[in-house]
């Protein structure tokens, strides 16, 4: 038995019937979203909240990401570090990459926040969002 991933909700259509069917069947869910900077994220869903008015939010499982990806100023600092290394060719370029645990809570209204945003509350925005359901597919031998 193989498994495939099927889109059950997409920010372009906002139809929720297929998502509701996936929830009723107890299928594993994952979220794929593109953030404001154009980075694409894919994570398993830990929790989904459906409201009576049809709105919802999803929370990803905890994930470990390079801390630099969670720093909005990382690109500037990296460019500065690489620039300094290029000027001083006698010293090798060394980057220390630390990981940080986080999760993403995404809302169907285009907003999201990360676990570390709870300390200093701030909303971020996503460009596109898909929810996928893992469905078994049977193939005859």
C-alpha positions as CSV (number, residue, x, y, z in Angstrom):
1,X,0.0,0.0,0.0
2,X,1.4,3.4,-1.0
3,X,0.2,6.8,0.3
4,X,-0.3,9.9,-1.7
5,X,-1.0,13.5,-0.6
6,X,-4.1,15.3,-1.9
7,X,-4.9,19.0,-1.6
8,X,-8.0,19.3,0.6
9,X,-7.9,23.1,1.0
10,X,-6.2,25.9,-1.0
11,X,-6.2,29.6,-0.3
12,X,-7.2,30.3,-4.0
13,X,-10.5,28.5,-3.7
14,X,-11.3,28.5,0.1
15,X,-13.8,25.6,-0.3
16,X,-13.9,23.6,2.9
17,X,-16.0,20.5,2.0
18,X,-13.0,18.4,1.1
19,X,-11.2,19.5,4.2
20,X,-14.1,18.5,6.4
21,X,-14.3,15.1,4.7
22,X,-10.6,14.5,5.4
23,X,-11.1,15.4,9.0
24,X,-14.1,13.0,9.3
25,X,-12.0,10.2,7.8
26,X,-9.2,10.9,10.3
27,X,-6.5,11.4,7.7
28,X,-3.1,12.8,8.5
29,X,-2.8,16.4,7.4
30,X,0.1,18.6,6.4
31,X,0.3,22.3,5.6
32,X,2.3,24.0,2.8
33,X,2.6,27.7,2.8
34,X,4.6,30.5,1.3
35,X,5.6,33.3,3.6
36,X,5.9,37.0,2.8
37,X,9.6,36.6,1.8
38,X,8.7,33.8,-0.7
39,X,10.0,30.9,1.4
40,X,8.0,27.7,1.2
41,X,7.4,25.7,4.4
42,X,5.9,22.2,4.7
43,X,5.0,20.7,8.1
44,X,2.7,18.1,9.5
45,X,-0.4,19.5,11.2
46,X,-0.7,18.9,14.9
47,X,-4.0,20.7,15.5
48,X,-6.8,22.2,13.5
49,X,-9.5,24.5,14.9
50,X,-12.7,24.8,12.9
51,X,-15.1,27.6,13.8
52,X,-18.9,27.5,13.3
53,X,-18.6,30.3,10.8
54,X,-16.3,28.2,8.5
55,X,-13.1,29.9,9.5
56,X,-10.2,27.8,10.8
57,X,-6.6,27.8,12.1
58,X,-4.0,25.1,11.9
59,X,-1.0,24.5,14.1
60,X,2.0,22.6,12.8
61,X,3.9,20.0,14.9
62,X,6.9,21.4,16.7
63,X,9.9,21.5,14.3
64,X,13.5,22.3,14.6
65,X,14.7,24.9,12.1
66,X,18.0,26.8,11.7
67,X,17.6,29.8,14.0
68,X,18.7,32.0,11.1
69,X,15.5,31.2,9.2
70,X,13.5,32.7,12.1
71,X,15.5,35.9,12.2
72,X,14.1,38.6,9.9
73,X,17.6,40.3,9.7
74,X,19.5,37.2,8.8
75,X,20.0,38.0,5.1
76,X,21.6,41.4,6.0
77,X,23.9,39.8,8.6
78,X,24.9,37.0,6.2
79,X,25.7,39.5,3.4
80,X,27.8,41.5,5.8
81,X,29.7,38.4,7.0
82,X,30.3,37.1,3.5
83,X,31.5,40.6,2.5
84,X,34.0,40.8,5.3
85,X,35.3,37.3,4.5
86,X,35.8,38.3,0.8
87,X,37.9,41.2,1.9
88,X,40.1,39.1,4.3
89,X,40.9,36.0,2.3
90,X,43.4,34.7,5.0
91,X,40.5,33.8,7.3
92,X,38.1,31.0,6.3
93,X,34.4,31.8,6.4
94,X,32.8,30.0,9.3
95,X,29.1,30.1,10.0
96,X,27.6,28.7,13.2
97,X,24.1,27.4,12.5
98,X,22.0,26.8,15.6
99,X,18.6,25.2,15.5
100,X,15.6,26.5,17.3
101,X,12.3,24.7,18.1
102,X,9.1,26.4,16.8
103,X,5.7,25.7,15.4
104,X,3.5,27.7,13.0
105,X,-0.1,28.7,13.7
106,X,-1.8,29.7,10.5
107,X,-5.2,31.3,10.0
108,X,-7.3,31.2,6.9
109,X,-7.3,35.0,6.7
110,X,-3.7,35.3,5.5
111,X,-2.0,35.7,8.9
112,X,0.2,33.4,11.0
113,X,2.6,33.5,14.0
114,X,5.4,31.3,15.2
115,X,6.0,29.9,18.7
116,X,8.8,32.4,19.3
117,X,6.4,35.3,18.3
118,X,4.4,34.7,21.4
119,X,7.1,36.4,23.5
120,X,6.8,39.6,21.5
121,X,3.5,39.3,19.8
122,X,3.6,39.9,16.1
123,X,1.6,38.8,13.1
124,X,3.2,37.6,9.9
125,X,1.5,37.1,6.6
126,X,1.4,34.2,4.1
127,X,1.1,34.5,0.3
128,X,-0.5,31.1,-0.3
129,X,-1.6,28.1,1.8
130,X,-2.5,24.5,1.1
131,X,-3.7,21.8,3.4
132,X,-2.9,18.3,2.3
133,X,-4.3,15.0,3.4
134,X,-2.4,11.7,3.2
135,X,-4.6,9.1,1.5
136,X,-3.9,5.4,1.0
137,X,-3.8,4.2,-2.5
138,X,-4.0,0.5,-3.3
139,X,-2.3,-1.1,-6.2
140,X,-3.0,-4.6,-7.5
141,X,0.1,-6.8,-7.5
